């Protein structure tokens, strides 16, 4: 669970950075327009803005893909952990509790519960 918590925090930070990079593009465009209107502005500043407006979507897509990868991997780990815990619990069930349901029903319930939790 500690790894899952850490992965969730990292995924949250990646998503925050992804949203920030998505919001910075209009700001950069505004800076380019201001630079074009200012005749005394240094030329290198326009080049810096142009490079940043090119790099922002690139970094945004990298961060977004890392976020989705980490989220999916964490979801699969949680699902596997829940399935393992439910399986261990089913092995420790008393014979009288097991008599009320078939093996297929127990396995089906374990998989459905783990799937619903992972979603």
HUGIUR-V239910 format. One record per residue. N is the residue number from 1. SS is DSSP state (@ for helix, = for strand, . for the rest). OMEGA is omega in radians with two decimals (none if undefined). D_LAST is the distance of its C-alpha to the last C-alpha in Angstrom with 1 decimal. Layout:
N;SS;OMEGA;D_LAST
N;SS;OMEGA;D_LAST
This chain:
1;.;-3.14;17.0
2;@;3.09;19.5
3;@;3.13;18.5
4;@;3.12;14.9
5;@;3.13;16.4
6;@;3.13;18.8
7;@;3.12;16.3
8;@;3.11;14.3
9;@;3.12;17.8
10;@;3.11;18.9
11;@;3.09;16.0
12;@;3.10;16.9
13;@;3.08;20.5
14;@;3.14;19.9
15;@;3.10;18.3
16;@;3.11;21.3
17;@;3.12;23.7
18;@;3.13;22.1
19;@;3.13;22.6
20;@;3.12;26.0
21;@;3.07;27.1
22;@;-3.12;26.2
23;@;-3.07;28.3
24;@;-3.09;31.2
25;@;3.08;32.3
26;@;3.11;34.0
27;@;3.12;35.7
28;@;3.10;37.0
29;@;3.08;38.3
30;@;3.10;40.1
31;@;3.10;41.6
32;@;3.13;42.9
33;@;3.08;44.4
34;@;3.13;46.1
35;@;-3.13;47.4
36;@;-3.14;48.9
37;@;-3.11;50.7
38;.;-3.09;52.1
39;.;-3.12;55.1
40;.;-3.10;55.7
41;.;3.12;52.2
42;.;-3.06;52.2
43;@;-3.09;51.1
44;@;-3.12;48.8
45;@;3.09;46.5
46;@;3.10;45.7
47;@;3.11;44.9
48;@;3.12;42.6
49;@;3.14;40.7
50;@;3.12;40.6
51;@;3.13;39.1
52;@;3.14;36.5
53;@;3.04;35.5
54;@;-3.07;35.1
55;@;-3.10;33.2
56;@;3.11;30.7
57;@;3.11;28.7
58;@;3.11;28.9
59;@;3.11;27.6
60;@;-3.13;24.9
61;@;3.10;23.6
62;@;3.14;23.8
63;@;3.14;21.9
64;@;3.10;19.2
65;@;3.08;18.8
66;@;3.10;18.8
67;@;-3.13;16.1
68;@;3.12;13.8
69;@;-3.13;15.0
70;@;3.13;14.5
71;@;3.14;10.9
72;@;3.13;10.0
73;@;3.12;12.4
74;@;3.10;11.1
75;@;3.11;7.6
76;@;3.12;9.7
77;@;3.11;12.1
78;@;3.14;10.1
79;@;3.13;9.0
80;@;3.12;12.7
81;@;3.13;14.0
82;@;3.11;12.5
83;@;3.13;13.8
84;@;3.13;17.0
85;@;3.11;17.4
86;@;3.11;17.0
87;@;3.09;19.3
88;@;3.12;21.8
89;@;-3.14;21.7
90;@;3.10;22.4
91;@;-3.12;25.3
92;.;3.14;26.8
93;.;3.11;26.7
94;.;3.11;30.3
95;@;3.14;31.9
96;@;3.10;32.3
97;@;3.12;28.6
98;@;-3.08;27.9
99;.;-3.09;30.6
100;.;-3.12;28.7
101;.;-3.14;26.1
102;.;3.12;26.1
103;@;3.14;24.5
104;@;3.11;22.4
105;@;-3.13;21.1
106;@;3.13;20.2
107;@;3.12;18.4
108;@;3.12;16.5
109;@;3.13;15.4
110;@;-3.11;14.4
111;@;3.13;12.3
112;@;3.13;10.6
113;@;3.13;10.1
114;@;3.13;8.7
115;@;3.14;6.3
116;@;3.12;5.2
117;@;-3.12;5.5
118;@;-3.14;3.8
119;.;none;0.0
